Amino acid sequence: MSTTAPQARLKDALRELNLAWARAREQWRDQAAEEFHKEVIEPLEPRVSQTINAMASLGDAILAANREAEGGGVVRDGGG
């Protein structure tokens, strides 16, 4: 299971949001727009970056688990 495609979609969505927000800011220039920017838009970039990093780590863990499961890398106790 690869997380590369979802990561790319998330990056693209943030880019599209930033472009749409830039267009909106051409018309919306009041205090409410500034508050919306500070409270909603600004926090998104670091959160999206954290999410993308977490998705990459999860993808790596899934690949490692799959390799271990397929390669018989699991050590089992021979007792019984």
C-alpha positions in Angstrom: 0.0 0.0 0.0 1.6 3.2 -1.2 0.9 6.6 0.4 2.6 8.5 -2.4 -0.5 9.2 -4.4 -2.6 10.5 -1.5 0.4 12.6 -0.4 0.5 14.2 -3.8 -3.2 14.8 -3.8 -3.0 16.5 -0.4 -0.2 18.7 -1.6 -2.1 19.6 -4.8 -5.2 20.4 -2.7 -3.3 22.8 -0.5 -1.8 24.5 -3.5 -5.2 24.9 -5.1 -6.6 26.2 -1.8 -3.8 28.8 -1.6 -4.5 29.9 -5.2 -8.2 30.2 -4.5 -7.5 32.1 -1.3 -5.2 34.5 -3.2 -8.0 35.2 -5.7 -10.6 35.7 -2.8 -8.2 38.1 -1.1 -8.3 40.3 -4.1 -11.9 41.1 -3.3 -12.1 40.3 0.5 -9.9 42.7 2.4 -11.6 43.4 5.7 -10.9 42.4 9.2 -12.9 39.2 8.9 -10.7 38.1 6.0 -7.6 38.8 8.0 -9.0 36.7 10.9 -9.9 33.9 8.6 -6.4 33.9 7.1 -4.8 33.8 10.5 -7.2 31.3 12.1 -7.8 29.0 9.1 -5.4 29.4 6.3 -2.1 29.9 8.1 -2.4 26.8 10.3 -3.1 24.6 7.4 0.4 24.5 5.8 2.2 23.1 8.8 -0.6 20.7 9.6 -0.6 19.4 6.0 3.2 19.1 6.1 2.9 17.1 9.3 0.2 14.9 7.8 2.3 14.2 4.7 5.3 13.3 6.9 3.1 11.0 8.9 1.7 9.4 5.8 5.2 8.8 4.5 6.2 7.2 7.8 3.1 5.0 7.8 3.8 4.0 4.2 7.3 3.0 5.2 6.0 1.0 8.1 3.5 -0.8 5.9 6.1 -1.7 3.4 8.4 -3.0 6.1 5.7 -5.1 7.6 4.7 -6.5 4.2 8.4 -7.4 3.4 8.7 -9.1 6.8 5.5 -11.0 6.4 6.3 -12.1 2.8 9.9 -13.0 3.6 9.1 -15.0 6.7 11.2 -12.6 8.7 9.0 -13.2 11.8 10.8 -15.1 14.5 8.6 -17.5 16.3 9.1 -19.2 19.6 9.7 -22.9 19.0 8.3 -23.9 22.4 5.2 -25.9 22.8 
